[in-house]
Amino acid sequence: MFQIEQIRELIQLMTEHDITEISIKNGETEIELKRLGAATVVQTAMMPAPAAAQPPAPPVPDQDADLVPIRSPMVGTFYAATDPDSPPYVTIGSQIVEETVVCIVEAMKVFNEIKADVRGTVEKVMVSNLEGVDFGQPLFMVRRQ
């Protein structure tokens, strides 16, 4: 469990170092702090109990259930192409393999090529060029092959 003083210290560190988001786990408790402009949002959650202790969720039909996300491995800026005059790395319908570079995420002036890590067809592009992305945010949805 987090103490209020620990949360205050984290918020102060975020402000001093211009950090916009942080997530920390302590035992079964997880805390997520996000700065939105001058405000800081605090979310806490208990970690779920082991799967055996939870009743199964009822099945919900979803046409996108078989799509797999390609997630951002970091916070940064999404680039669909190497430069404004080049075509995007991938578009809807693109066939990809695990080593296919699907985009660039720029973080702290470092441009990181993001690879698919999945084989399939790009079904959805979830972000726009030059959009800010968060750690774990879906960038593309892929139908596996």
Residue frames as qw, qx, qy, qz and C-alpha x, y, z in Angstrom:
[[0.000, 0.889, 0.458, 0.000, 0.00, 0.00, 0.00],
 [0.406, 0.420, -0.018, 0.811, 1.27, 3.49, -0.82],
 [0.278, -0.613, -0.434, 0.598, 1.41, 6.21, 1.81],
 [0.234, 0.932, 0.276, 0.006, 0.17, 9.70, 0.90],
 [0.261, -0.840, 0.314, 0.359, 3.65, 11.13, 1.56],
 [0.547, -0.114, 0.688, 0.463, 5.16, 8.72, -0.99],
 [0.409, 0.676, 0.565, 0.237, 2.61, 9.88, -3.57],
 [0.016, -0.984, -0.042, 0.171, 3.38, 13.52, -2.83],
 [0.425, -0.596, 0.509, 0.453, 7.11, 12.86, -3.28],
 [0.537, 0.219, 0.701, 0.415, 6.47, 11.16, -6.62],
 [0.260, 0.876, 0.396, 0.089, 4.36, 14.09, -7.80],
 [0.193, -0.916, 0.187, 0.299, 7.08, 16.53, -6.76],
 [0.506, -0.310, 0.644, 0.482, 9.74, 14.52, -8.63],
 [0.478, 0.531, 0.633, 0.297, 7.52, 14.42, -11.71],
 [0.104, 0.975, 0.187, -0.050, 7.11, 18.20, -11.59],
 [0.350, -0.784, 0.361, 0.365, 10.81, 18.90, -10.97],
 [0.386, -0.272, 0.746, 0.469, 11.97, 16.62, -13.79],
 [0.486, 0.380, -0.223, -0.754, 9.10, 17.31, -16.21],
 [0.041, 0.013, 0.992, 0.118, 7.96, 13.65, -16.19],
 [0.495, -0.059, -0.210, -0.841, 4.44, 13.27, -17.62],
 [0.887, -0.148, -0.198, -0.389, 3.65, 9.69, -16.60],
 [0.072, 0.422, -0.862, 0.272, 4.83, 7.06, -14.11],
 [0.864, -0.215, -0.243, -0.385, 3.49, 3.66, -13.06],
 [0.055, 0.460, -0.803, 0.375, 4.72, 1.78, -9.96],
 [0.809, -0.272, -0.459, -0.247, 3.75, -1.56, -8.41],
 [0.092, -0.453, 0.699, -0.546, 4.14, -2.31, -4.72],
 [0.327, 0.057, 0.884, -0.330, 2.94, -5.77, -3.78],
 [0.248, 0.485, 0.825, 0.153, -0.65, -6.10, -4.96],
 [0.109, 0.872, 0.284, -0.383, -1.15, -2.34, -5.35],
 [0.522, 0.262, 0.359, 0.728, -0.35, -0.41, -8.51],
 [0.001, 0.813, 0.226, -0.537, -0.27, 3.38, -8.78],
 [0.507, 0.412, 0.419, 0.630, -0.28, 5.37, -12.01],
 [0.107, -0.741, -0.158, 0.643, 0.45, 9.10, -12.06],
 [0.466, 0.481, 0.458, 0.585, -0.16, 11.25, -15.14],
 [0.114, -0.504, -0.114, 0.848, 0.47, 14.96, -15.50],
 [0.316, 0.665, 0.585, 0.339, -2.06, 16.75, -17.68],
 [0.096, 0.820, 0.030, 0.563, -0.72, 20.26, -18.10],
 [0.059, -0.558, 0.502, -0.658, -0.37, 21.65, -14.57],
 [0.781, -0.313, 0.223, -0.493, -2.58, 18.98, -12.95],
 [0.124, 0.309, -0.943, 0.018, -1.55, 15.49, -11.86],
 [0.824, -0.139, -0.181, -0.518, -4.03, 12.61, -11.99],
 [0.156, -0.371, 0.880, -0.251, -3.55, 9.77, -9.50],
 [0.852, -0.020, -0.281, -0.442, -5.00, 6.32, -10.17],
 [0.209, -0.392, 0.869, -0.219, -4.51, 3.33, -7.89],
 [0.838, 0.046, -0.310, -0.447, -5.66, -0.19, -8.44],
 [0.678, -0.363, 0.628, -0.123, -5.40, -3.52, -6.70],
 [0.175, 0.349, -0.842, -0.372, -3.76, -6.20, -8.78],
 [0.807, -0.057, -0.263, -0.526, -6.24, -8.89, -9.85],
 [0.718, -0.348, 0.571, -0.192, -6.42, -12.09, -7.85],
 [0.204, -0.247, 0.882, 0.345, -5.01, -15.23, -9.44],
 [0.434, 0.071, -0.539, -0.718, -7.06, -16.44, -12.40],
 [0.340, -0.194, -0.920, 0.010, -8.32, -19.50, -10.52],
 [0.056, -0.382, -0.635, 0.669, -10.05, -17.25, -7.97],
 [0.287, 0.337, -0.061, -0.895, -11.92, -15.24, -10.61],
 [0.664, 0.404, 0.605, -0.177, -15.04, -16.47, -12.36],
 [0.422, 0.116, 0.580, 0.687, -14.64, -16.66, -16.15],
 [0.215, 0.394, -0.006, -0.894, -15.84, -13.62, -18.05],
 [0.670, 0.476, 0.536, -0.194, -18.86, -14.23, -20.26],
 [0.480, 0.075, 0.545, 0.683, -17.95, -14.42, -23.94],
 [0.260, 0.767, 0.169, -0.561, -18.66, -11.26, -25.88],
 [0.719, 0.426, 0.413, 0.363, -18.67, -11.57, -29.65],
 [0.065, -0.858, 0.162, 0.482, -16.24, -9.11, -31.17],
 [0.797, 0.596, 0.050, 0.079, -15.19, -8.99, -34.80],
 [0.275, 0.814, -0.435, 0.269, -11.81, -7.57, -33.73],
 [0.788, -0.537, 0.276, -0.118, -11.16, -10.24, -31.08],
 [0.927, 0.059, 0.198, 0.312, -8.68, -12.01, -33.32],
 [0.392, 0.821, -0.140, 0.391, -6.64, -8.85, -33.96],
 [0.756, -0.342, -0.198, 0.522, -3.30, -8.47, -32.20],
 [0.008, 0.999, -0.009, -0.040, -1.98, -5.03, -31.21],
 [0.668, 0.251, -0.184, 0.676, 1.49, -3.75, -31.98],
 [0.388, -0.879, -0.253, 0.112, 2.13, -1.58, -28.93],
 [0.235, 0.848, -0.289, 0.377, 4.47, 1.33, -28.38],
 [0.799, -0.147, -0.432, 0.392, 7.46, 0.22, -26.30],
 [0.393, -0.196, -0.258, 0.861, 7.97, 3.75, -24.99],
 [0.087, 0.865, 0.343, -0.357, 6.53, 7.22, -24.55],
 [0.348, -0.268, 0.397, 0.806, 7.31, 9.44, -27.53],
 [0.438, 0.561, -0.060, -0.700, 6.21, 10.80, -30.87],
 [0.737, 0.236, 0.629, 0.069, 4.87, 8.47, -33.58],
 [0.191, 0.585, -0.449, -0.648, 6.28, 8.78, -37.10],
 [0.858, 0.310, 0.343, -0.224, 4.57, 6.77, -39.85],
 [0.781, 0.571, 0.004, 0.253, 7.44, 7.36, -42.33],
 [0.711, -0.125, -0.067, 0.688, 11.12, 8.27, -42.39],
 [0.123, -0.220, 0.013, 0.968, 10.32, 11.80, -43.57],
 [0.423, 0.494, 0.347, -0.675, 7.31, 13.82, -44.75],
 [0.473, 0.520, -0.417, -0.576, 7.99, 13.03, -48.44],
 [0.126, 0.199, -0.967, -0.095, 8.26, 9.25, -47.96],
 [0.680, -0.277, -0.469, -0.492, 5.35, 6.80, -47.94],
 [0.647, -0.537, 0.371, -0.396, 4.41, 5.29, -44.57],
 [0.121, -0.373, 0.920, -0.012, 6.23, 2.14, -43.50],
 [0.036, 0.256, 0.963, 0.076, 2.90, 0.24, -43.43],
 [0.423, -0.038, -0.067, -0.903, -0.74, 0.97, -44.23],
 [0.737, 0.078, 0.486, -0.464, -4.00, -0.94, -43.88],
 [0.899, 0.406, -0.001, -0.162, -3.62, -4.16, -45.86],
 [0.241, 0.719, -0.648, 0.072, 0.17, -4.29, -45.58],
 [0.958, -0.106, -0.262, 0.048, 1.56, -7.81, -45.15],
 [0.094, -0.808, 0.502, -0.295, 4.14, -7.85, -42.34],
 [0.840, -0.038, -0.500, 0.208, 6.53, -10.30, -40.69],
 [0.658, -0.641, -0.247, 0.309, 8.19, -10.15, -37.29],
 [0.558, -0.254, 0.099, 0.784, 11.16, -8.08, -38.54],
 [0.219, 0.675, 0.417, 0.568, 9.10, -5.54, -40.54],
 [0.169, -0.174, -0.275, 0.930, 9.72, -1.95, -39.38],
 [0.027, 0.683, 0.716, 0.143, 6.22, -0.51, -38.93],
 [0.054, -0.955, -0.146, -0.254, 7.03, 3.00, -37.64],
 [0.454, 0.265, -0.422, 0.739, 9.43, 5.17, -35.67],
 [0.453, -0.834, -0.314, -0.021, 8.86, 6.40, -32.12],
 [0.372, 0.550, -0.289, 0.689, 11.04, 9.34, -31.18],
 [0.641, -0.720, -0.257, 0.064, 11.89, 9.63, -27.50],
 [0.461, -0.790, 0.152, 0.374, 14.27, 12.25, -26.14],
 [0.274, 0.804, -0.384, -0.362, 15.66, 13.03, -29.63],
 [0.232, -0.272, 0.913, 0.197, 16.38, 9.35, -30.32],
 [0.695, 0.249, -0.238, -0.631, 14.52, 7.83, -33.27],
 [0.410, -0.193, 0.882, -0.133, 13.63, 4.19, -32.54],
 [0.488, 0.109, -0.653, -0.569, 12.52, 1.84, -35.32],
 [0.628, -0.086, 0.578, -0.513, 9.60, -0.28, -34.10],
 [0.206, 0.157, -0.898, -0.356, 9.38, -3.80, -35.51],
 [0.669, -0.199, -0.347, -0.626, 6.16, -5.75, -35.86],
 [0.172, -0.266, 0.877, -0.362, 7.12, -8.84, -33.81],
 [0.625, 0.286, 0.633, -0.357, 4.07, -10.50, -35.41],
 [0.103, -0.027, 0.766, 0.635, 3.29, -11.98, -38.82],
 [0.253, 0.588, 0.742, -0.197, 0.04, -10.93, -40.50],
 [0.194, 0.568, 0.440, 0.667, -1.95, -8.17, -42.17],
 [0.055, -0.128, -0.320, 0.937, -2.30, -4.62, -40.81],
 [0.042, -0.607, -0.774, -0.178, -6.04, -4.11, -40.24],
 [0.170, -0.944, -0.273, -0.074, -6.04, -0.80, -38.34],
 [0.433, 0.312, -0.251, 0.808, -3.71, 2.14, -37.82],
 [0.415, -0.684, -0.572, 0.180, -4.52, 3.42, -34.34],
 [0.308, -0.715, -0.073, 0.623, -2.51, 6.69, -34.27],
 [0.474, 0.871, 0.110, 0.071, -1.80, 9.60, -36.59],
 [0.680, 0.335, -0.124, 0.640, 1.58, 10.78, -37.82],
 [0.182, 0.444, -0.292, 0.827, 3.36, 13.05, -35.30],
 [0.653, -0.598, -0.181, -0.429, 0.92, 12.04, -32.53],
 [0.145, -0.532, 0.712, -0.436, 2.26, 11.56, -29.01],
 [0.817, -0.122, -0.523, -0.211, 2.06, 7.96, -27.81],
 [0.550, -0.621, 0.434, -0.353, 2.27, 6.33, -24.39],
 [0.022, -0.338, 0.940, -0.045, 4.05, 3.19, -23.28],
 [0.270, 0.172, 0.932, -0.167, 1.92, 0.20, -24.21],
 [0.480, 0.518, 0.161, -0.690, -0.47, 2.17, -26.41],
 [0.701, 0.306, 0.615, 0.190, -1.69, 0.20, -29.45],
 [0.015, -0.520, 0.369, 0.770, -0.20, 1.62, -32.66],
 [0.466, 0.204, -0.633, -0.583, -1.54, -0.96, -35.13],
 [0.763, -0.029, 0.528, -0.371, -3.98, -3.87, -35.04],
 [0.234, 0.427, -0.793, -0.366, -2.85, -6.94, -36.99],
 [0.930, 0.034, 0.085, -0.356, -4.70, -10.04, -38.13],
 [0.423, -0.500, 0.743, 0.135, -2.26, -12.92, -37.55],
 [0.775, 0.408, -0.352, -0.330, -1.42, -15.36, -40.31]]
